[in-house]
Amino acid sequence: MNELFYRHQMALMATRPLHGASARHADFDLPGHYADRIDAYRVRRGMSKYFAEPASATPPTIPPLPN
């Protein structure tokens, strides 16, 4: 998962406006490709979109430590 996040961030940082011949060959959306792979990974594993569930109104109870 970290590898997908890393590659997605690198693709986002490398995105820049292209002109001329480079623009004609820039049809592929690399950041979008990695975003799709991240979403597919989450779905296969039953994870929520942001990996964290909403906070509950009541805090969890912590059992006392044994003596």
N, C-alpha and C positions, 0 to 999 in steps of 0.2 A: 504494500500500500504506500509506504514511504517513497518507493521508487516512482510510482505513478504520480504522487504529489510533486516530487522533485521535477520530473520531466514536464509536467503540466506548467509549473512555475517557470521553468526555463523557456518553454515555448511561448508563454505570455510575455516574458521579458524580451524575447527575440523578435516579437511582432513589431513591424514598422511599416509605414506606407511605402509601397513599391511603385516604381515608374518604369515605363518602357517595356522592354522584353521581359524583365523580371516579373512585372505585374501580370503579364499574360500567363505565366507559368505558376502563379501563386494561387491556384484554385483550391488547394488542399488546406483545410482548417486544422492545423496541428493542435492548437489549444483545445478546440472542440473535440477532436479525436480523443485526447487524454481525458477530458471531462466525461465523455461517454464511457470510457473504460472504467473510470472511477465509479460512476453511477452503476455500471453493470456489476462491479465487484461488490458494492454495497448490497445490491438486490440479491445476488447469489447467496450472500451470507446473512440476509435478513436484518441488515443494519439500517438505522434511521439515516436520513440525509445528512445530518450534522453530527452523527456518532453519539450524541448525548440526548437523553430523554429530557422532557421538560421537568423542572424542579417540582417536587410535590409540596403541598401546603404544609404537611407535617414532617418534621425532620425524622430520620430513621432512629430507632432505639438501638443503643449499643449495650449488649449484655455485660454484666460485671465480670471482671477477671476472676478466675478461680484462685483460691488461696493456696 
